Amino acid sequence: MSENEISAFRGPHDFLSNFYAADVELEGAEYPTIEHAFQAAKSLDFAERRAVKNAKTASEAKRMGRKIKRRADWFDVSLVIMENLVRQKFTRYPELGSKLLETGDADLIEGNNWNDRFYGAVYDTNRNVWMGENHLGKILMKVRDELKQEAK
């Protein structure tokens, strides 16, 4: 772990989490968190999307998303959808955009213990490195760079 990284999206950095309450829009519908919208986006079925949208918590939405019959193009569109939702969250809510900017140049790593090596990374204590693609962290850093450019 480096000194200039944020690898826990909890506590003072909970706003970086997709579970953080901040409404986002997906194809004309408002969702209470990125997690709700992202899980709903896995399906093209309106009833399934509405059920996920109405989940009481982001955790419940995530559990529901595991059971959804994924749309055929999901792996082609999932990163684009995630980036759109993350960008919305940090541009719709200027206070969240400011908090993202306050992370400076820190590496944002969606460190986790549930073995998500696509959107996040898992710390390998033997090799002293993060293992995973960390797409959520990369998207957050990309949006942070965009906000920096807009602020100039």
Residue frames relative to the residue before (quaternion, step in Angstrom):
aa qw qx qy qz dx dy dz
M 1.0000 0.0000 0.0000 0.0000 0.00 0.00 0.00
S 0.2912 -0.7541 0.5595 0.1830 3.55 -0.92 0.86
E 0.6060 -0.5757 0.4066 0.3687 3.55 -1.23 0.42
N 0.7388 0.3773 -0.2235 0.5117 3.58 1.11 -0.57
E 0.5400 0.5759 -0.4468 0.4208 3.53 0.66 1.15
I 0.2060 -0.7057 0.6611 0.1499 3.49 -1.31 0.53
S 0.0148 0.8457 -0.5280 0.0760 3.54 -0.41 1.25
A 0.6872 0.3597 -0.2897 0.5608 3.57 1.26 0.33
F 0.1902 -0.7978 0.5653 0.0881 3.57 -0.47 1.20
R 0.4715 0.6033 -0.4655 0.4440 3.52 0.82 1.21
G 0.7721 0.3501 -0.2362 0.4749 3.54 -1.32 0.04
P 0.8500 -0.0841 0.0617 0.5164 3.59 -0.84 -0.94
H 0.7288 0.3832 -0.2277 0.5198 3.59 1.25 -0.35
D 0.2886 0.7913 -0.4975 0.2076 3.61 1.19 0.43
F 0.5682 0.6142 -0.3734 0.4005 3.60 1.19 -0.51
L 0.6087 0.5578 -0.3488 0.4435 3.61 1.23 -0.35
S 0.5840 0.6142 -0.3535 0.3959 3.57 1.23 -0.45
N 0.5058 -0.6348 0.4951 0.3100 3.55 -1.17 0.63
F 0.6038 0.5539 -0.3509 0.4534 3.59 1.28 -0.18
Y 0.4870 0.6777 -0.4235 0.3525 3.61 1.28 -0.25
A 0.4612 -0.7008 0.4759 0.2642 3.58 -0.85 1.00
A 0.3461 0.6655 -0.5910 0.2967 3.56 -0.52 1.27
D 0.3986 -0.7498 0.4759 0.2289 3.57 -0.42 1.23
V 0.0155 -0.7588 0.6511 -0.0015 3.52 -1.11 0.83
E 0.3768 -0.7269 0.5370 0.2030 3.55 -1.23 0.53
L 0.0107 -0.7606 0.6491 -0.0044 3.50 -1.10 0.84
E 0.8466 -0.1664 0.0698 0.5007 3.55 -0.62 1.22
G 0.7924 -0.3685 0.1489 0.4627 3.54 0.79 1.13
A 0.6876 0.4259 -0.2863 0.5137 3.59 1.23 -0.11
E 0.3609 -0.7184 0.5576 0.2066 3.56 -1.12 0.78
Y 0.1211 -0.7764 0.6176 0.0326 3.55 -1.03 0.92
P 0.5321 -0.6859 0.3979 0.2968 3.61 -0.98 0.79
T 0.7838 0.0839 -0.0618 0.6122 3.60 1.22 -0.38
I 0.6388 -0.4796 0.4198 0.4308 3.53 -1.30 0.22
E 0.6309 0.5577 -0.3436 0.4159 3.59 0.93 -0.86
H 0.6315 0.5263 -0.3303 0.4637 3.59 0.94 -0.86
A 0.7038 0.4739 -0.2712 0.4544 3.58 0.79 -1.06
F 0.6642 0.5171 -0.3102 0.4418 3.57 0.91 -0.91
Q 0.6677 0.4851 -0.3064 0.4743 3.58 0.91 -0.88
A 0.6427 0.5191 -0.3237 0.4612 3.60 0.98 -0.81
A 0.6327 0.5675 -0.3256 0.4142 3.59 1.04 -0.80
K 0.5327 0.6355 -0.4070 0.3831 3.59 1.20 -0.34
S 0.7511 0.3340 -0.1789 0.5407 3.56 1.19 -0.56
L 0.3101 -0.7151 0.5861 0.2213 3.55 -1.21 0.49
D 0.5175 0.6379 -0.4008 0.4058 3.58 1.34 0.03
F 0.4672 -0.7197 0.4444 0.2575 3.57 -0.60 1.20
A 0.6632 0.5131 -0.3137 0.4455 3.61 0.91 -0.89
E 0.6452 0.5033 -0.3225 0.4758 3.61 0.99 -0.79
R 0.6476 0.5178 -0.3218 0.4571 3.57 0.94 -0.86
R 0.6573 0.5114 -0.3121 0.4572 3.57 0.91 -0.90
A 0.6323 0.5332 -0.3336 0.4524 3.60 0.97 -0.81
V 0.6669 0.4796 -0.2990 0.4856 3.60 0.92 -0.88
K 0.6201 0.5535 -0.3344 0.4442 3.58 0.98 -0.83
N 0.7377 0.4244 -0.2200 0.4767 3.57 1.00 -0.84
A 0.3643 0.7193 -0.5086 0.3022 3.61 1.23 0.14
K 0.5210 -0.6836 0.4226 0.2875 3.57 -0.92 0.93
T 0.7982 0.1212 -0.0535 0.5876 3.59 1.10 -0.64
A 0.6262 -0.5195 0.4194 0.4026 3.55 -1.30 0.30
S 0.6093 0.5511 -0.3514 0.4490 3.60 1.06 -0.68
E 0.6515 0.5009 -0.3125 0.4765 3.55 0.99 -0.85
A 0.6280 0.5293 -0.3330 0.4633 3.60 1.00 -0.81
K 0.6482 0.5154 -0.3182 0.4615 3.59 0.98 -0.84
R 0.6417 0.5129 -0.3234 0.4697 3.60 0.95 -0.83
M 0.6514 0.5089 -0.3140 0.4670 3.58 0.96 -0.86
G 0.6373 0.5594 -0.3149 0.4264 3.57 1.03 -0.83
R 0.6097 0.5594 -0.3491 0.4399 3.57 1.14 -0.58
K 0.7214 0.4457 -0.2329 0.4761 3.59 1.16 -0.59
I 0.5079 0.6608 -0.4134 0.3667 3.57 1.28 -0.22
K 0.4163 -0.6421 0.5753 0.2889 3.54 -1.14 0.71
R 0.3467 -0.7877 0.4739 0.1864 3.54 -0.35 1.28
R 0.5349 -0.6004 0.4958 0.3281 3.51 -1.16 0.73
A 0.6466 -0.5825 0.3426 0.3538 3.56 -1.09 0.76
D 0.7529 0.3940 -0.2105 0.4833 3.60 1.02 -0.77
W 0.2663 0.8251 -0.4802 0.1333 3.61 1.27 0.15
F 0.7205 0.4457 -0.2802 0.4514 3.60 0.76 -0.93
D 0.6204 0.5255 -0.3444 0.4694 3.59 1.24 -0.30
V 0.7905 0.3458 -0.1529 0.4818 3.60 1.03 -0.74
S 0.5040 0.7092 -0.4183 0.2610 3.62 1.13 -0.43
L 0.6684 0.4898 -0.3182 0.4605 3.62 0.92 -0.77
V 0.6288 0.5233 -0.3332 0.4688 3.59 1.02 -0.76
I 0.6498 0.5069 -0.3128 0.4721 3.58 0.96 -0.86
M 0.6517 0.5115 -0.3216 0.4586 3.60 0.88 -0.90
E 0.6625 0.5041 -0.3167 0.4546 3.59 0.86 -0.90
N 0.6370 0.5288 -0.3256 0.4568 3.58 0.95 -0.84
L 0.6842 0.4903 -0.2877 0.4568 3.59 0.88 -0.95
V 0.6514 0.5024 -0.3159 0.4727 3.59 0.95 -0.84
R 0.6432 0.5182 -0.3241 0.4612 3.59 0.93 -0.87
Q 0.6299 0.5395 -0.3299 0.4509 3.58 0.96 -0.85
K 0.6603 0.5372 -0.3130 0.4213 3.55 0.80 -1.05
F 0.7761 0.3766 -0.1962 0.4662 3.57 0.81 -0.97
T 0.6662 0.4356 -0.3293 0.5079 3.60 1.23 -0.02
R 0.6199 0.5453 -0.3326 0.4557 3.60 1.12 -0.60
Y 0.7708 0.2595 -0.1102 0.5712 3.55 1.08 -0.81
P 0.2955 -0.8049 0.4857 0.1701 3.59 0.00 1.28
E 0.6192 0.5423 -0.3609 0.4385 3.61 1.06 -0.63
L 0.6468 0.4861 -0.3204 0.4926 3.59 1.10 -0.63
G 0.6104 0.5396 -0.3437 0.4670 3.58 1.06 -0.72
S 0.6456 0.5145 -0.3143 0.4687 3.59 1.00 -0.82
K 0.6518 0.5056 -0.3159 0.4688 3.57 0.97 -0.84
L 0.6217 0.5235 -0.3412 0.4722 3.59 1.04 -0.74
L 0.6525 0.5072 -0.3127 0.4682 3.59 0.94 -0.85
E 0.6314 0.5534 -0.3277 0.4333 3.59 1.07 -0.72
T 0.5574 0.5835 -0.4069 0.4280 3.62 1.21 -0.20
G 0.3764 -0.7755 0.4468 0.2393 3.58 1.32 -0.01
D 0.7436 -0.3449 0.2919 0.4928 3.53 -0.78 -1.08
A 0.2969 0.7759 -0.5088 0.2257 3.58 1.22 0.38
D 0.4579 -0.6209 0.5531 0.3145 3.54 -1.15 0.66
L 0.2061 -0.7698 0.5943 0.1087 3.57 -0.79 1.02
I 0.0066 0.8114 -0.5779 0.0866 3.53 -0.49 1.26
E 0.3023 -0.7456 0.5671 0.1763 3.54 -0.72 1.09
G 0.0649 -0.8301 0.5533 -0.0224 3.51 0.44 1.33
N 0.0751 0.8156 -0.5672 0.0863 3.57 -0.88 0.87
N 0.3397 -0.7240 0.5614 0.2127 3.51 -1.34 0.31
W 0.5661 0.5712 -0.3964 0.4428 3.60 1.24 0.39
N 0.5323 -0.7041 0.3494 0.3143 3.54 1.32 0.51
D 0.3376 0.7007 -0.5458 0.3118 3.59 1.01 0.80
R 0.0270 -0.8225 0.5668 -0.0379 3.54 -0.31 1.29
F 0.5660 0.5616 -0.4032 0.4492 3.57 1.24 0.22
Y 0.7805 0.2584 -0.1504 0.5490 3.60 0.60 -1.08
G 0.7824 0.2478 -0.1257 0.5574 3.56 1.20 -0.45
A 0.3521 -0.6929 0.5764 0.2524 3.50 -1.30 -0.56
V 0.2768 -0.7307 0.6062 0.1480 3.52 -1.28 0.58
Y 0.3971 -0.7376 0.4937 0.2335 3.58 -0.87 0.93
D 0.2228 -0.7534 0.6090 0.1091 3.54 -0.85 1.05
T 0.2790 -0.8039 0.5034 0.1499 3.58 -0.19 1.28
N 0.6078 0.5655 -0.3594 0.4263 3.61 1.10 -0.56
R 0.7750 0.3110 -0.1610 0.5261 3.56 0.97 -0.87
N 0.3711 -0.7649 0.4599 0.2564 3.58 1.32 -0.08
V 0.6065 0.5245 -0.3604 0.4767 3.57 1.04 0.86
W 0.4781 -0.6080 0.5435 0.3261 3.54 -1.34 0.33
M 0.1639 -0.7726 0.6093 0.0705 3.55 -0.98 0.93
G 0.6213 0.5285 -0.4054 0.4126 3.56 -0.69 1.08
E 0.5982 -0.6045 0.4104 0.3290 3.52 -1.30 0.35
N 0.2035 -0.8416 0.4846 0.1242 3.59 1.23 -0.43
H 0.1234 0.8385 -0.5239 0.0854 3.60 0.93 0.81
L 0.6237 0.5203 -0.3661 0.4542 3.63 0.97 -0.66
G 0.6487 0.5128 -0.3175 0.4641 3.58 0.91 -0.85
K 0.6575 0.5080 -0.3068 0.4642 3.58 0.96 -0.86
I 0.6420 0.5083 -0.3228 0.4745 3.59 1.00 -0.79
L 0.6390 0.5202 -0.3279 0.4622 3.60 0.93 -0.84
M 0.6755 0.4821 -0.3001 0.4703 3.60 0.93 -0.85
K 0.6165 0.5330 -0.3427 0.4673 3.60 1.08 -0.69
V 0.6656 0.4808 -0.3000 0.4857 3.60 0.91 -0.89
R 0.6155 0.5338 -0.3458 0.4654 3.61 1.01 -0.74
D 0.6484 0.5076 -0.3160 0.4712 3.61 0.96 -0.85
E 0.6329 0.5216 -0.3294 0.4679 3.60 1.01 -0.77
L 0.6580 0.5006 -0.3108 0.4688 3.58 0.96 -0.83
K 0.6101 0.5418 -0.3427 0.4656 3.59 1.08 -0.72
Q 0.6594 0.5122 -0.3030 0.4595 3.58 0.94 -0.91
E 0.6569 0.5076 -0.3081 0.4646 3.59 0.98 -0.87
A 0.6564 0.5320 -0.3102 0.4358 3.60 1.05 -0.73
K 0.5883 0.5997 -0.3648 0.4015 3.60 1.21 -0.44
